[in-house]
Amino acid sequence: MALLRQLFTAGLSSKVIAGFLPAVDAGRASPELLARLREERAAIRARAAELREAGRRLDMLIGLAAHPDEAACPASLDRGAARRAASV
């Protein structure tokens, strides 16, 4: 049961887990399963990068909201951060 929780927590779908469990019982994974697990790892890392970027943008938004200036609200967070960096 703990293994299933760990696999779900790792971000694996039930379909991938179902394909993985026979390898656990056999004590080895096929090359196809290893390739699938590597694809899953790449997808998880891509989602993590997207979340980090969302967090970076949210940090900028919080900074702009906490310390507003007289200029109009920037059309994008990138321009707002650039304008704020230039004034420092």
Rosetta silent file (secondary structure, phi, psi, omega in degrees, C-alpha in Angstrom):
SEQUENCE: MALLRQLFTAGLSSKVIAGFLPAVDAGRASPELLARLREERAAIRARAAELREAGRRLDMLIGLAAHPDEAACPASLDRGAARRAASV
SCORE:     score description
SCORE:     0.000 S_00000001
   1 L     0.000  -40.089  179.806    0.000    0.000    0.000 S_00000001
   2 H   -63.159  -37.952  179.439    2.830    2.412    0.815 S_00000001
   3 H   -61.987  -43.376  179.154    4.362    1.780   -2.622 S_00000001
   4 H   -60.590  -43.643  178.017    1.105    2.731   -4.334 S_00000001
   5 H   -61.033  -42.825  179.959    0.932    5.986   -2.383 S_00000001
   6 H   -63.051  -41.261 -179.422    4.539    6.777   -3.280 S_00000001
   7 H   -66.866  -42.294  176.666    3.889    6.106   -6.962 S_00000001
   8 H   -65.702  -41.306  179.040    0.762    8.291   -6.977 S_00000001
   9 H   -63.188  -32.652  177.960    2.612   10.992   -5.023 S_00000001
  10 L   -70.020   -8.699  177.299    5.375   10.841   -7.624 S_00000001
  11 L    98.024    8.211 -179.512    2.761   11.910  -10.162 S_00000001
  12 L   -79.531  143.902  178.005    2.278    8.608  -11.946 S_00000001
  13 L   -79.165  163.421  178.586   -1.136    7.811  -13.350 S_00000001
  14 H   -62.226  -32.213  178.789   -3.002    4.660  -12.403 S_00000001
  15 H   -65.533  -44.092  178.919   -2.370    3.342  -15.925 S_00000001
  16 H   -66.481  -41.132 -179.983    1.406    3.745  -15.565 S_00000001
  17 H   -62.911  -42.401  178.951    1.307    2.251  -12.076 S_00000001
  18 H   -59.997  -36.119  176.921   -0.658   -0.757  -13.353 S_00000001
  19 H   -75.453  -22.766 -177.272    2.066   -1.343  -15.930 S_00000001
  20 H   -83.994  -33.880 -174.198    4.773   -0.896  -13.318 S_00000001
  21 H   -58.725  -40.822  176.138    3.486   -3.319  -10.672 S_00000001
  22 H   -60.624  -31.878  177.728    4.296   -6.514  -12.618 S_00000001
  23 H   -67.599  -34.913  176.942    7.880   -5.277  -12.895 S_00000001
  24 H   -63.390  -46.368  179.209    7.981   -4.893   -9.120 S_00000001
  25 H   -63.138  -38.806 -178.725    6.822   -8.486   -8.717 S_00000001
  26 H   -77.380  -20.285 -179.260    9.329   -9.706  -11.326 S_00000001
  27 L    83.707    9.980  175.830   12.171   -7.708   -9.821 S_00000001
  28 L  -160.680  157.291 -177.988   13.052   -5.998  -13.096 S_00000001
  29 L  -112.891  146.974  177.150   11.610   -3.626  -15.641 S_00000001
  30 L   -74.546  160.056  175.393   11.455   -3.993  -19.389 S_00000001
  31 H   -58.119  -34.514  179.030   13.189   -1.441  -21.615 S_00000001
  32 H   -66.240  -42.181  179.046    9.738   -0.219  -22.661 S_00000001
  33 H   -66.362  -41.646  177.442    8.689    0.355  -19.073 S_00000001
  34 H   -60.294  -40.990  177.723   11.933    2.163  -18.309 S_00000001
  35 H   -62.913  -42.055  179.372   11.351    4.391  -21.342 S_00000001
  36 H   -63.736  -41.914  178.258    7.795    5.115  -20.152 S_00000001
  37 H   -64.908  -36.965  176.698    9.029    5.975  -16.649 S_00000001
  38 H   -66.237  -37.805  176.286   11.638    8.323  -18.135 S_00000001
  39 H   -63.323  -42.688  178.006    8.885   10.016  -20.162 S_00000001
  40 H   -61.583  -42.533  178.647    6.830   10.422  -16.994 S_00000001
  41 H   -61.180  -43.415  178.857    9.856   11.911  -15.208 S_00000001
  42 H   -62.354  -41.044  179.613   10.373   14.397  -18.048 S_00000001
  43 H   -65.870  -40.493  178.599    6.698   15.395  -17.927 S_00000001
  44 H   -64.350  -42.568  178.978    6.848   15.887  -14.149 S_00000001
  45 H   -64.716  -36.687  177.789    9.981   18.026  -14.477 S_00000001
  46 H   -65.840  -42.328  177.625    8.281   20.126  -17.169 S_00000001
  47 H   -63.928  -38.772  178.548    5.251   20.675  -14.913 S_00000001
  48 H   -62.928  -40.657  177.989    7.580   21.601  -12.044 S_00000001
  49 H   -63.873  -40.023  177.673    9.294   24.182  -14.271 S_00000001
  50 H   -63.561  -40.027  178.352    5.896   25.617  -15.212 S_00000001
  51 H   -66.635  -39.967  176.866    4.977   25.885  -11.532 S_00000001
  52 H   -61.153  -41.503  179.062    8.285   27.618  -10.734 S_00000001
  53 H   -65.387  -41.788  177.085    7.584   30.132  -13.519 S_00000001
  54 H   -61.737  -40.209  177.245    4.059   30.692  -12.209 S_00000001
  55 H   -64.147  -39.532  177.963    5.530   31.282   -8.748 S_00000001
  56 H   -62.443  -43.745  179.561    8.047   33.765  -10.186 S_00000001
  57 H   -67.592  -37.523  177.216    5.264   35.688  -11.893 S_00000001
  58 H   -65.814  -38.968  175.044    3.161   35.628   -8.748 S_00000001
  59 H   -57.785  -43.248  178.721    6.129   37.024   -6.791 S_00000001
  60 H   -63.842  -42.463  179.839    6.312   39.883   -9.290 S_00000001
  61 H   -62.722  -42.506  177.985    2.583   40.508   -9.008 S_00000001
  62 H   -62.109  -43.215  178.283    2.808   40.582   -5.215 S_00000001
  63 H   -61.485  -43.521  178.610    5.722   43.017   -5.452 S_00000001
  64 H   -65.851  -38.567 -179.369    3.829   45.290   -7.814 S_00000001
  65 H   -73.013  -35.213 -178.254    0.713   45.167   -5.621 S_00000001
  66 H   -75.949  -28.229 -177.360    2.636   45.748   -2.396 S_00000001
  67 L  -132.711   66.461 -178.181    4.633   48.689   -3.789 S_00000001
  68 L   -66.745  150.494  174.360    2.537   50.365   -6.468 S_00000001
  69 L  -113.947  178.079 -177.395    3.966   53.309   -8.335 S_00000001
  70 L   -74.596  -16.985 -179.962    2.213   56.189  -10.042 S_00000001
  71 L   -68.945  158.439  179.282    2.634   54.661  -13.496 S_00000001
  72 L   -63.032  156.384  177.243   -0.193   52.679  -14.969 S_00000001
  73 L   -58.800  133.908 -178.648   -0.390   49.000  -14.256 S_00000001
  74 L   -65.492  149.399  178.127    1.899   47.191  -16.688 S_00000001
  75 L   -70.338  -22.517  176.467    0.299   45.274  -19.522 S_00000001
  76 L  -143.335  156.504  178.911    2.434   42.293  -18.561 S_00000001
  77 H   -65.221  -31.466  179.169    4.328   41.160  -15.499 S_00000001
  78 H   -63.345  -43.386  179.076    7.553   41.091  -17.525 S_00000001
  79 H   -68.359  -37.856  178.589    7.253   44.807  -18.336 S_00000001
  80 H   -64.475  -40.756  179.041    6.324   45.603  -14.748 S_00000001
  81 H   -68.402  -39.102  179.026    9.341   43.743  -13.416 S_00000001
  82 H   -64.951  -42.239  179.576   11.628   45.408  -15.964 S_00000001
  83 H   -64.679  -41.758 -179.710   10.300   48.840  -15.055 S_00000001
  84 H   -66.199  -41.211  179.688   10.718   48.114  -11.336 S_00000001
  85 H   -64.342  -37.673 -179.216   14.289   46.786  -11.871 S_00000001
  86 H   -68.021  -27.281 -177.696   15.220   49.901  -13.859 S_00000001
  87 H   -86.369   -6.593 -177.866   14.085   52.162  -11.046 S_00000001
  88 L   -88.279    0.000    0.000   16.214   50.388   -8.414 S_00000001
